[in-house]
């Protein structure tokens, strides 16, 4: 192979590797701050409102994203399974409502009622929580765990590996992470790629 072509190929490969690596920012054990956001029931909610919680399944989602629309039943199921074990679900919408009117607070209330949400659905209108966690897509899930009075990220990424068909899920990333933590074990898959609509951050 011509040396010039070889160098060009190597440069392209290196660039691809850098792009792939940059899409997987290691956030394990990142400390996240508490927040106080308005729930769809009108009340303000923060992590400290759950003093008995061992951890949380925190999912950044929204109303408008087609991929996010696939997950409400699974979020209800996760909350039903893990809330009683001290790991409740909290959903947060940080969507730019100027771009997406469907994500306005009144429509969040309608969504929660229509989908029978049995967990908080919080309105991050100032995008404080999304910047704190570094969420990128909807849905983007985080499993946080309490250690020494701090909330540490133990998993972040996709909820599972098949948004389209729950019956064909092979890897339940969030559930597997919570199960491991409840058993006092290390999380095997600590980070995966979240798939869905981009969360647009306002400047």
N, C-alpha and C positions, 0 to 999 in steps of 0.2 A: 504493500500500500504506500502511496505517496506520502512523505512525511508531513506535508502541509495538510492533506486530507485527514491523516491520522490525528494531528493536533486539533483540527476542527471537530472531529468526532468526539475526542476526549473532552473538549470544552463543552460540547452539548450535553454529554453524559453527566459531567460534573454539575452543570447548571440544573439538570433534571433532579439530580440527587439533592442539591441544595433546596430546590423548591419543595420536594417531597418532605425533606427533613423539617423545613420551616413550617409545614402544615401540621406537624406533631410537636407542639411546644410542650415540654415536660412540665406538668403542673403538680405532680404528686407531692403531697405534704405542703403545698402552698397554703399559707394562712389566709383565710378570707374573713372579711369583717361582717359584723351583723348589719342588718338593714331594718328599716321600718317603712313598710309600703302598704298602700290601701288595698284591702281585699274586696272581692265582689259583693260582700255583705255590708260594705261601708266601714268596717272596722280596720284599724291599723294593726299590722302583724309584723312581728320580728322573731328572730330565732329564740330570744330569751323568753318568749311566751310559751316555750315548750321546755320547762326546766328538767323534765324527766327524759328528754330525748338523748339517745346515744349518738345519733347522727341524723342526717336528712338526705332524702332524694330530692334534689332541686333541679327542676327542668325549666329551661328557658324555652318558651313556646309562643304562639300567637294564634289569632283567628284566621288570618288570610292564607297562610301557607298550605298548599295542598298536601305536603308531606306531614306537617304538624296535625292536619285534620285526621290522619290515620290513627293517631295514638290516644285519644281520650279514654277509650275503654281499657287500654292497657295501663294508663296512669291510675284509673280507678282501681284496677286489679292490684297494682303495686301497693297502693295506699292501704287497701283492704288487707293485704298480706303482711305488710311490714310496720304499719302504724302501731299495731298492738304489741310489736316487739321493740318499740322505741325508736323507729326510723320512719317518720311520716314523709309524705310527698308534699312539696310546695312547688306550685307552678308560677312562673313569672313571665309577664309580657313586657318586653322592653322595646317593642316595635315603634317606629316613627309614625305617629298617627297622622302627620301631615301627608305622608306618602300613602298610608293605608288607613282610610277611614274605618274599615272593617275592624280595626284593632282598637277603636276608641273604647273608653271605659264603659259606657252604656252597653256597647255590643259585647264586651267581655262578660258583663252581667248576664246578658241573654244567652251567650255561649255556655256559661257555667250551668245555667238553669236547664238548657236544652240537652246538654251532655251529662247531666246529673253528677257534676263534679262533687266528690265528697272530700275534697282537699282545698286549701286556700289557692286562689288564683289572683295573684297580686299585680298591681299596675305600677310599673317602673317608669313613670312618665318622664322623669329627669335622667333616666338611664344610669343611675348610680350603681345599681346591683350588677348590671351587665358589664360595666367597666371593671368592677371589683372582681368578678369571676373570670372575665375574659371570654364569655360565651360568644360564639360566632354565627351559629345557625339555629334554625327552629325546626325540630327540637334539638336542644343541646343539654345533655344531662350531666349532673355532678353528684357524686356521692361524697358528702363531707362527714367527718367523724370528730367527735369531741375528745381532745387530748390536752390535759393540763390547762383546762379552761379556754382552749383555743379550738377554732374550727378548721380542720385540715382537709384539703382535697385529697381523696384517696382514689377517685376514678373520675374521668371526664370523657365525654364523647357521645356515641350513639346509645340509645336505649337498648336496642337489640340489632340483629343483622338482617331483618326483613320487614321493612315498613309496609309493604304491599299486602303481605299475607301472614298473619300471626301464626297460622298453623304450620308454616314452613320455616319458622325461626329455629336456627341451629345454636345460636349463641345469645343468651339472655345477659348481656353485659352488666346492666345495672343490678339485676337480681343476683347474679353470680358474685358481684363485688360486695353487696350487702351480706350475702350468706357467709362469705369468707370473713368479713369483719366481725360478724356476730359470733363466729366460731373461733375468733382470736387468731386468724390466719392472714397471711399476706394476700393481697389482691393479685390474681394472675394477670389479667388484662387491665392495666392501669390507665390506658389511654387508647381511644379509637377515634376514627374520623367521624365527626358529626355530619349528617347529610340532611339537607333541607334548604330553606330560604335564608339568604344572608341577612343578618341583623345590621341595619344601617345605623351607624352612630352619628348623631348630630355633632357638628363642630361647635 
